[in-house]
Amino acid sequence: MWYLVLSRPTGEKDGRPYLDDHLAYQHKQHSAGNILFSGPTPDRSVGIIVIKAGSRPEAEAIADEDPFHAEGVRKYEMLEWEIHQVLGAGPFSMAAQAALSADHPH
């Protein structure tokens, strides 16, 4: 399953002392195949991370261990994400969407 993480500053700590550790952790998770995309919005107000994990607790552990989150520099919101289309491939009709939903009831 895929998880979209939206990470925002807590306003309680300056993130600069933790930036190198955060980036090293992100690199480790990218290399392990746990994170597909990561990066901030242009104004740095939101960090966006796409995590691939077997379960929500597994995804939460990956997010929790990020030094920005572990040190209280940022807090995050996590959304479970059903990816249906990628680069033009996927179900692009109501019938195809219904078939996909039947395979994965909510």
Backbone as CSV, one residue per row, in Angstrom:
resi,resn,N_x,N_y,N_z,CA_x,CA_y,CA_z,C_x,C_y,C_z
1,MET,0.839,-1.174,0.000,0.000,0.000,0.000,0.890,1.244,0.000
2,TRP,0.340,2.322,-0.472,1.054,3.598,-0.546,0.506,4.562,0.501
3,TYR,1.373,5.398,1.013,0.999,6.378,2.027,1.598,7.729,1.645
4,LEU,0.773,8.752,1.712,1.206,10.113,1.435,1.388,10.808,2.772
5,VAL,2.577,11.336,3.010,2.901,12.002,4.261,3.055,13.498,3.984
6,LEU,2.313,14.306,4.739,2.422,15.758,4.663,3.040,16.219,5.981
7,SER,4.250,16.726,5.906,5.040,17.072,7.090,5.146,18.595,7.213
8,ARG,4.763,19.117,8.385,4.763,20.566,8.604,5.571,20.920,9.856
9,PRO,6.199,22.088,9.862,6.962,22.513,11.041,6.067,22.648,12.272
10,THR,6.605,22.271,13.410,5.873,22.453,14.668,6.012,23.885,15.170
11,GLY,7.053,24.574,14.709,7.323,25.921,15.201,8.060,25.929,16.525
12,GLU,8.363,24.746,17.041,9.010,24.632,18.347,10.531,24.554,18.270
13,LYS,11.057,24.090,17.107,12.502,23.921,16.970,12.946,24.340,15.575
14,ASP,14.160,24.832,15.497,14.801,25.134,14.222,15.242,23.816,13.596
15,GLY,14.880,23.582,12.353,15.217,22.325,11.694,16.634,22.232,11.172
16,ARG,17.316,23.351,11.037,18.656,23.320,10.431,19.643,22.380,11.121
17,PRO,19.677,22.307,12.453,20.632,21.379,13.075,20.345,19.904,12.761
18,TYR,19.137,19.604,12.295,18.741,18.220,12.030,18.689,17.898,10.538
19,LEU,18.979,18.880,9.683,18.801,18.690,8.243,19.676,17.581,7.675
20,ASP,20.954,17.537,8.027,21.823,16.486,7.486,21.343,15.095,7.911
21,ASP,20.925,14.954,9.162,20.413,13.657,9.629,19.119,13.293,8.904
22,HIS,18.247,14.277,8.706,16.998,14.051,7.974,17.293,13.579,6.549
23,LEU,18.205,14.267,5.867,18.524,13.906,4.481,19.196,12.540,4.398
24,ALA,20.058,12.215,5.345,20.688,10.887,5.371,19.628,9.806,5.586
25,TYR,18.673,10.061,6.460,17.591,9.101,6.706,16.740,8.930,5.446
26,GLN,16.414,10.040,4.797,15.631,9.956,3.555,16.384,9.122,2.514
27,HIS,17.679,9.368,2.378,18.484,8.613,1.400,18.452,7.120,1.720
28,LYS,18.591,6.790,2.987,18.552,5.378,3.412,17.209,4.743,3.038
29,GLN,16.119,5.452,3.280,14.793,4.908,2.991,14.540,4.817,1.479
30,HIS,15.042,5.779,0.721,14.949,5.696,-0.745,15.714,4.469,-1.234
31,SER,16.915,4.291,-0.730,17.751,3.160,-1.162,17.119,1.819,-0.813
32,ALA,16.388,1.770,0.300,15.723,0.538,0.725,14.411,0.293,-0.034
33,GLY,13.977,1.277,-0.825,12.732,1.138,-1.573,11.488,1.477,-0.775
34,ASN,11.658,2.072,0.407,10.517,2.425,1.250,9.912,3.774,0.899
35,ILE,10.718,4.670,0.363,10.248,5.990,-0.045,10.486,6.129,-1.541
36,LEU,9.426,6.507,-2.255,9.526,6.683,-3.699,9.841,8.128,-4.064
37,PHE,9.141,9.070,-3.426,9.340,10.491,-3.679,9.432,11.213,-2.341
38,SER,10.214,12.287,-2.306,10.235,13.140,-1.117,10.765,14.506,-1.511
39,GLY,10.284,15.511,-0.806,10.760,16.859,-1.041,9.765,17.882,-0.528
40,PRO,10.225,19.124,-0.416,9.375,20.181,0.127,8.629,20.941,-0.975
41,THR,7.607,21.674,-0.544,6.997,22.653,-1.428,8.000,23.796,-1.591
42,PRO,7.865,24.623,-2.637,8.856,25.689,-2.849,9.052,26.619,-1.655
43,ASP,8.011,26.861,-0.873,8.160,27.747,0.285,8.597,27.000,1.548
44,ARG,8.836,25.706,1.430,9.301,24.848,2.528,8.272,24.680,3.648
45,SER,7.021,25.049,3.403,6.009,24.942,4.461,5.506,23.510,4.640
46,VAL,5.614,22.697,3.596,5.149,21.313,3.675,6.182,20.405,3.020
47,GLY,6.566,19.350,3.732,7.370,18.291,3.142,6.414,17.197,2.700
48,ILE,6.623,16.652,1.514,5.747,15.616,0.979,6.585,14.364,0.759
49,ILE,6.103,13.251,1.295,6.817,11.977,1.207,5.822,10.919,0.751
50,VAL,6.213,10.110,-0.224,5.399,8.972,-0.655,6.107,7.709,-0.183
51,ILE,5.442,6.986,0.728,5.996,5.775,1.330,5.276,4.552,0.789
52,LYS,6.029,3.515,0.474,5.465,2.213,0.130,5.730,1.284,1.306
53,ALA,4.658,0.726,1.876,4.802,-0.125,3.065,3.712,-1.188,3.066
54,GLY,3.948,-2.258,3.781,3.003,-3.363,3.867,1.797,-3.067,4.743
55,SER,1.911,-2.062,5.607,0.813,-1.726,6.517,0.980,-0.289,6.997
56,ARG,-0.098,0.265,7.533,-0.021,1.615,8.082,0.977,1.684,9.243
57,PRO,0.967,0.725,10.189,1.976,0.792,11.256,3.415,0.794,10.723
58,GLU,3.668,0.041,9.664,5.008,0.035,9.062,5.335,1.415,8.474
59,ALA,4.369,2.016,7.789,4.574,3.359,7.222,4.769,4.387,8.330
60,GLU,3.998,4.272,9.402,4.143,5.198,10.524,5.522,5.071,11.164
61,ALA,6.037,3.858,11.253,7.377,3.667,11.820,8.429,4.361,10.958
62,ILE,8.282,4.266,9.640,9.224,4.930,8.732,9.151,6.444,8.938
63,ALA,7.933,6.985,9.010,7.771,8.433,9.214,8.248,8.856,10.602
64,ASP,7.925,8.073,11.618,8.299,8.422,12.996,9.807,8.480,13.193
65,GLU,10.543,7.624,12.486,11.993,7.550,12.665,12.746,8.665,11.939
66,ASP,12.069,9.392,11.064,12.715,10.531,10.404,13.154,11.505,11.505
67,PRO,14.410,11.928,11.512,14.877,12.824,12.569,14.037,14.098,12.736
68,PHE,13.492,14.633,11.667,12.630,15.816,11.801,11.417,15.511,12.675
69,HIS,10.842,14.316,12.527,9.675,13.947,13.329,10.096,13.474,14.722
70,ALA,11.138,12.662,14.779,11.599,12.113,16.061,12.054,13.219,17.016
71,GLU,12.622,14.298,16.472,13.136,15.390,17.304,12.108,16.499,17.526
72,GLY,10.905,16.345,16.976,9.859,17.339,17.193,9.978,18.600,16.355
73,VAL,10.801,18.535,15.306,10.950,19.680,14.411,9.707,19.819,13.536
74,ARG,9.161,18.680,13.133,7.982,18.646,12.275,6.996,17.619,12.806
75,LYS,5.741,17.792,12.441,4.709,16.794,12.714,4.111,16.435,11.355
76,TYR,3.479,15.273,11.277,2.976,14.862,9.969,1.550,14.355,10.035
77,GLU,0.932,14.418,8.875,-0.370,13.808,8.617,-0.121,12.717,7.589
78,MET,-0.708,11.547,7.789,-0.514,10.438,6.857,-1.848,10.037,6.244
79,LEU,-1.843,9.912,4.929,-3.023,9.491,4.191,-2.721,8.180,3.487
80,GLU,-3.594,7.190,3.665,-3.470,5.958,2.881,-3.917,6.308,1.469
81,TRP,-3.171,5.846,0.467,-3.400,6.295,-0.899,-3.540,5.100,-1.826
82,GLU,-4.688,4.994,-2.464,-4.912,3.984,-3.502,-4.528,4.603,-4.837
83,ILE,-3.404,4.226,-5.360,-2.971,4.758,-6.648,-3.654,3.936,-7.738
84,HIS,-4.415,4.627,-8.575,-5.139,3.955,-9.653,-4.524,4.209,-11.017
85,GLN,-3.924,5.360,-11.210,-3.342,5.691,-12.505,-1.910,6.184,-12.307
86,VAL,-1.055,5.761,-13.236,0.339,6.192,-13.230,0.761,6.400,-14.676
87,LEU,1.208,7.597,-14.981,1.734,7.913,-16.308,0.820,7.427,-17.432
88,GLY,-0.472,7.624,-17.262,-1.429,7.265,-18.305,-1.902,5.831,-18.273
89,ALA,-1.365,5.014,-17.371,-1.796,3.617,-17.259,-2.711,3.487,-16.052
90,GLY,-3.776,2.721,-16.199,-4.679,2.497,-15.080,-6.120,2.523,-15.525
91,PRO,-7.044,2.343,-14.621,-8.465,2.333,-14.967,-9.000,3.754,-15.141
92,PHE,-9.411,4.081,-16.368,-9.926,5.413,-16.667,-11.390,5.390,-17.077
93,SER,-12.147,4.436,-16.548,-13.591,4.413,-16.768,-14.265,4.045,-15.452
94,MET,-15.564,4.365,-15.352,-16.296,4.038,-14.133,-16.346,2.524,-13.931
95,ALA,-16.534,1.760,-15.004,-16.589,0.302,-14.886,-15.259,-0.262,-14.388
96,ALA,-14.172,0.263,-14.915,-12.852,-0.214,-14.490,-12.589,0.169,-13.034
97,GLN,-13.007,1.367,-12.635,-12.858,1.789,-11.245,-13.681,0.894,-10.321
98,ALA,-14.908,0.552,-10.751,-15.773,-0.320,-9.945,-15.148,-1.691,-9.778
99,ALA,-14.547,-2.225,-10.847,-13.894,-3.532,-10.770,-12.726,-3.487,-9.786
100,LEU,-11.972,-2.393,-9.806,-10.869,-2.247,-8.879,-11.372,-2.173,-7.439
101,SER,-12.441,-1.419,-7.221,-13.014,-1.292,-5.880,-13.552,-2.630,-5.383
102,ALA,-14.079,-3.452,-6.299,-14.600,-4.774,-5.892,-13.465,-5.652,-5.394
103,ASP,-12.286,-5.469,-5.963,-11.117,-6.248,-5.526,-10.604,-5.789,-4.166
104,HIS,-10.877,-4.541,-3.811,-10.363,-3.958,-2.568,-11.506,-3.251,-1.841
105,PRO,-12.436,-4.003,-1.221,-13.557,-3.356,-0.534,-13.068,-2.518,0.647
106,HIS,-13.784,-1.450,0.921,-13.399,-0.538,2.006,-13.985,-0.979,3.294
